[in-house]
């Protein structure tokens, strides 16, 4: 059964929203008149204009946020008035979404003047350039990161993020509830929002309206943090294993050795998948704990199934050699 995923469109980010959200943490100050605050930041990339200030525009990424650090401001201040204005007009002739000036520097007056004419917002930050990059990049990358929603339940089991998926009503929430009672932690129930960070990290979290509530059929909506305490929840967790619950099918093939490994593609990242068939008397909670511990073993370089298979192969080779030498 394929795992159900629904891609989430990336929400646009305006300069005004960026200013409001990060004004305090980045010590931001608007230097222009505000006419360009409705401009949209198209992506998480940030650049320094560098060579464009000298006149070279061939490979200038004008669609990115531009940062004027100490070097760029010092270069502009080293030019005479005419050359300075020409450099600034060339720089701002592109449809730049936003210009930051770092380290609380005072930009040339012509920069603010031309920026007002072009409707390009110029914002000053008191942070040093390197610190500014360090603080703003995670916010931009998270905002523009590709995301999907998945119907399931995400739990932190022994530090491993297990995402339980399966048909509606199969018992995903009940399995996670039992894990919580055993001391593990709930991340999200019913709807899990998964975001890709970098090339291979998937971070799962719940919708902000859920607030770690669960729906248990026959009981209703319950608040996990109030019932089990703050230690029973966490805000987000890396998704490391998908546990697919399904009704036992006698005609289906189920992995019994751990050698036939399955993966599921989530946002281009292959995630190990374990299919657990359900039948009366099966202890899903203990199986989930074993899945988590087995994943930790593999992460540490110990693959139990592969080691057992290798030992069996060595034994079979020894038996074959013995029979080959028995000539009676």
MARGUNU-322473 format. One line per 8 residues: their letters; for each residue z, y, x of C-alpha. Coordinates in pm, 1 decimal. Layout:
A> Z/Y/X  ...
END
This chain:
XXXXXXXX> 0.0/0.0/0.0  -98.9/335.5/155.1  175.0/591.4/209.8  136.4/889.2/-24.6  102.4/1226.3/151.1  13.9/1568.9/15.9  -98.6/1835.4/267.2  71.1/2172.4/233.1
XXXXXXXX> -140.3/2486.4/281.7  -14.9/2725.5/548.9  125.1/3039.5/389.5  -15.0/3368.4/521.4  207.3/3582.4/742.1  179.8/3959.7/711.6  294.1/4200.4/978.8  543.9/4341.6/729.7
XXXXXXXX> 699.4/3998.1/669.0  718.6/3931.0/1041.7  886.0/4267.0/1090.2  1141.3/4203.1/816.8  1230.4/3849.9/926.7  1258.7/3915.5/1300.4  1360.1/4281.6/1315.4  1720.8/4219.7/1416.3
XXXXXXXX> 1679.6/3914.5/1640.4  1389.4/4069.3/1833.1  1518.5/4430.8/1821.7  1197.2/4561.0/1666.3  1100.4/4923.3/1605.8  781.0/5034.6/1432.2  602.9/5306.0/1632.6  302.5/5364.2/1405.8
XXXXXXXX> 293.5/5507.4/1054.6  301.6/5173.1/873.5  -47.1/5168.7/725.8  -130.4/4843.7/901.9  174.1/4642.6/788.0  -37.9/4457.2/532.9  -250.0/4305.2/809.8  -235.3/3926.3/827.3
XXXXXXXX> -138.3/3737.8/1140.4  -393.9/3452.5/1150.9  -211.3/3211.3/1381.9  73.0/3147.6/1627.6  -115.1/3245.6/1943.6  -1.0/3545.9/2147.9  -190.0/3710.4/2435.5  -165.8/3996.6/2678.9
XXXXXXXX> -479.8/4212.5/2682.9  -507.4/4200.2/3060.7  -868.8/4250.5/3165.6  -978.9/4419.3/2842.3  -790.1/4730.0/2954.6  -1016.3/4739.5/3260.9  -1327.3/4710.1/3046.1  -1397.2/4334.9/3052.9
XXXXXXXX> -1420.3/4212.7/2692.2  -1627.1/3893.1/2717.8  -1342.7/3646.9/2651.9  -1094.8/3872.8/2476.3  -907.8/3684.3/2195.2  -884.1/3984.2/1963.2  -764.4/3775.4/1666.2  -430.0/3711.1/1836.5
XXXXXXXX> -110.5/3914.8/1851.7  -130.6/4131.0/2165.2  164.7/4207.8/2392.9  181.4/4505.2/2627.7  437.2/4431.4/2895.3  552.7/4636.3/3191.3  236.4/4560.6/3390.0  -0.9/4672.4/3114.3
XXXXXXXX> 191.6/4993.7/3039.6  215.5/5073.1/3412.7  -160.9/5024.4/3446.6  -234.9/5257.7/3154.3  1.0/5520.5/3296.5  -178.8/5500.2/3630.7  -507.1/5616.6/3474.5  -606.7/5977.0/3426.8
XXXXXXXX> -606.8/6105.7/3069.9  -977.4/6046.4/3004.2  -990.0/5692.3/3146.9  -663.8/5607.1/2973.4  -797.3/5706.7/2632.5  -1124.0/5517.6/2693.2  -927.6/5202.3/2781.0  -707.6/5237.4/2472.1
XXXXXXXX> -1001.1/5305.7/2238.2  -1185.9/5002.2/2373.0  -874.4/4786.3/2332.3  -810.2/4901.9/1975.5  -1176.7/4887.8/1871.3  -1114.7/4520.1/1794.4  -948.3/4402.1/1471.8  -618.2/4322.6/1640.1
XXXXXXXX> -352.7/4215.1/1386.5  -56.9/4355.9/1578.1  43.3/4504.4/1915.2  391.5/4461.2/2064.0  532.2/4679.3/2342.9  813.7/4503.7/2527.9  1120.7/4610.0/2727.2  1176.4/4922.2/2515.0
XXXXXXXX> 898.3/5103.0/2702.8  748.5/5430.6/2590.1  375.3/5370.7/2539.4  118.9/5643.8/2615.6  99.8/5887.8/2322.2  -272.7/5819.0/2286.1  -195.7/5451.9/2214.7  6.2/5535.8/1904.9
XXXXXXXX> -243.7/5804.4/1802.4  -547.5/5575.4/1820.6  -353.1/5289.6/1661.8  -272.9/5510.1/1361.7  -639.8/5601.2/1332.0  -744.3/5234.9/1337.2  -456.9/5114.0/1117.8  -327.0/4882.4/1391.1
XXXXXXXX> 52.5/4841.8/1382.1  233.8/4895.8/1711.5  589.3/4759.1/1731.6  833.1/4802.2/2017.5  1091.5/4544.2/2116.5  1388.5/4600.8/2342.7  1352.6/4249.8/2487.7  1196.9/4171.5/2823.2
XXXXXXXX> 848.1/4021.0/2797.7  950.1/3667.6/2896.3  1246.8/3667.3/2658.9  1030.7/3807.5/2380.4  779.5/3522.8/2420.7  1062.2/3266.7/2426.0  1209.4/3394.7/2099.8  899.8/3463.7/1892.7
XXXXXXXX> 692.0/3155.1/1978.1  915.3/2899.2/1797.7  911.5/3110.2/1480.8  532.3/3146.1/1481.8  473.2/2780.2/1566.5  702.2/2666.6/1285.6  541.8/2901.8/1034.0  186.8/2788.4/1114.7
XXXXXXXX> 263.0/2422.7/1187.0  66.3/2170.6/975.9  285.1/2017.3/704.0  272.1/1748.6/436.4  505.2/1643.1/159.0  587.7/1276.7/115.0  761.8/1102.5/-171.9  1052.2/920.3/-13.5
XXXXXXXX> 1399.7/949.1/132.8  1481.2/1047.9/490.7  1805.8/939.4/656.6  1958.3/964.0/1002.4  2067.0/611.0/1093.3  2230.5/576.5/1436.3  2038.4/888.2/1540.1  1701.2/746.5/1429.7
XXXXXXXX> 1507.3/916.9/1151.2  1415.6/648.4/895.3  1175.0/754.4/620.1  1200.3/519.8/320.3  883.6/505.3/109.2  765.9/287.6/-176.7  685.4/283.1/-545.9  889.9/503.3/-774.6
XXXXXXXX> 1207.1/325.4/-887.0  1199.1/60.4/-613.7  1537.6/168.3/-476.1  1476.2/413.5/-193.0  1754.8/649.2/-299.4  1997.0/364.4/-361.1  1930.3/223.6/-13.5  1995.8/561.7/146.6
XXXXXXXX> 2307.2/612.6/-67.4  2446.6/284.3/64.7  2369.0/399.7/421.0  2555.3/725.3/357.1  2856.9/528.9/232.3  2847.8/339.1/565.2  2865.9/663.8/761.6  2501.0/757.5/809.5
XXXXXXXX> 2348.3/1090.2/707.2  2110.3/1213.0/438.3  1832.4/1453.1/534.8  1618.7/1463.9/219.9  1568.7/1267.4/-99.0  1270.2/1237.6/-331.7  1051.5/1502.7/-161.3  1039.9/1516.4/217.3
XXXXXXXX> 860.9/1805.3/386.2  723.4/1694.0/724.4  604.9/1941.0/986.6  430.7/1857.6/1312.6  567.2/2024.7/1626.5  338.3/2005.7/1925.3  121.4/1694.3/1946.1  361.4/1414.4/1860.0
XXXXXXXX> 686.1/1535.2/1704.6  734.9/1517.0/1328.2  1030.0/1701.6/1175.7  1138.1/1615.8/822.7  1351.9/1826.7/591.1  1421.3/1864.5/221.6  1314.0/2140.4/-14.3  1554.7/2434.0/-4.4
XXXXXXXX> 1627.1/2390.7/-377.7  1737.5/2030.1/-334.1  2037.2/2113.7/-114.3  2107.9/1745.0/-38.1  2121.1/1633.2/-397.5  2009.4/1284.7/-498.9  1892.7/1135.3/-825.6  2046.9/795.7/-891.8
XXXXXXXX> 1906.2/624.7/-1200.5  2179.8/557.9/-1452.6  2414.0/809.0/-1286.3  2210.4/1128.7/-1260.6  2205.5/1406.2/-1002.1  2478.0/1385.6/-738.3  2576.6/1626.1/-459.2  2608.8/1426.7/-136.4
XXXXXXXX> 2784.1/1698.9/65.6  3055.9/1737.5/-198.5  3102.0/1365.0/-257.0  3096.4/1245.1/103.9  3161.5/1563.1/304.4  2956.6/1782.7/532.0  2925.7/1503.3/791.7  2712.4/1302.1/548.6
XXXXXXXX> 2417.8/1544.3/563.7  2194.5/1717.0/814.9  1932.8/1987.5/766.5  1640.5/1823.8/944.1  1556.8/1517.3/1152.4  1269.9/1380.8/1354.5  1075.2/1115.5/1160.7  1063.3/809.3/1387.8
XXXXXXXX> 1013.2/501.3/1168.0  862.9/457.8/821.7  1037.9/185.5/620.5  817.3/75.6/333.1  996.8/-104.0/50.2  789.5/-326.6/-174.8  841.0/-610.7/-421.6  817.8/-956.9/-263.1
XXXXXXXX> 471.3/-1106.9/-302.5  440.9/-1478.1/-220.5  72.5/-1434.6/-146.1  121.0/-1147.2/97.5  153.9/-1178.3/474.0  470.6/-1033.5/621.8  542.7/-992.5/992.6  802.7/-1248.2/1101.1
XXXXXXXX> 793.5/-1200.7/1478.4  772.5/-824.3/1533.6  451.1/-866.9/1733.6  215.5/-755.5/1454.6  309.9/-391.1/1465.3  191.4/-146.7/1203.2  167.9/229.9/1223.4  103.2/499.4/966.5
XXXXXXXX> -78.2/820.6/1052.0  119.5/1131.8/958.6  -50.2/1459.8/1051.3  -235.7/1282.8/1330.3  79.5/1126.8/1476.2  109.7/744.4/1469.6  451.9/646.7/1333.5  581.5/285.7/1348.3
XXXXXXXX> 597.6/126.6/1004.2  819.7/-160.7/894.3  741.5/-331.9/562.5  1050.5/-478.3/395.6  980.5/-706.6/96.0  1253.6/-699.5/-166.4  1396.4/-1005.4/-334.9  1736.9/-1081.1/-490.3
XXXXXXXX> 2024.0/-1088.5/-244.4  1851.3/-905.8/39.8  2081.2/-656.5/214.4  1853.4/-355.9/267.5  2130.0/-151.1/427.5  2191.0/-395.4/710.5  1816.6/-439.5/761.4  1775.7/-60.8/786.8
XXXXXXXX> 2051.3/-44.3/1048.0  1881.1/-322.3/1245.5  1547.5/-137.2/1223.6  1713.0/172.8/1368.5  1891.4/-18.5/1647.0  1574.8/-211.6/1731.5  1386.2/118.6/1759.6  1652.5/248.0/1998.4
XXXXXXXX> 1615.7/-68.8/2207.8  1238.3/-22.5/2227.5  1288.2/339.9/2322.1  1512.6/219.8/2605.2  1240.0/-19.3/2721.1  1374.2/-340.1/2565.5  1125.2/-507.0/2327.2  1302.0/-814.0/2188.1
XXXXXXXX> 993.2/-965.6/2023.7  777.5/-920.4/2333.2  1047.4/-1061.1/2562.6  1096.8/-1365.3/2339.0  721.0/-1422.2/2324.9  691.8/-1397.5/2703.3  978.5/-1645.7/2750.7  816.1/-1885.8/2505.1
XXXXXXXX> 481.5/-1859.1/2683.7  645.1/-1936.4/3018.5  815.4/-2241.4/2868.2  489.7/-2367.8/2716.1  305.8/-2325.0/3046.7  575.8/-2528.8/3222.9  546.5/-2807.6/2962.5  167.9/-2814.3/2998.8
XXXXXXXX> 193.0/-2843.6/3377.3  440.9/-3134.2/3343.4  206.5/-3322.6/3107.5  -91.0/-3259.7/3336.9  95.7/-3431.0/3625.2  202.3/-3732.9/3416.4  -72.5/-3989.8/3489.4  80.6/-4295.4/3323.0
END
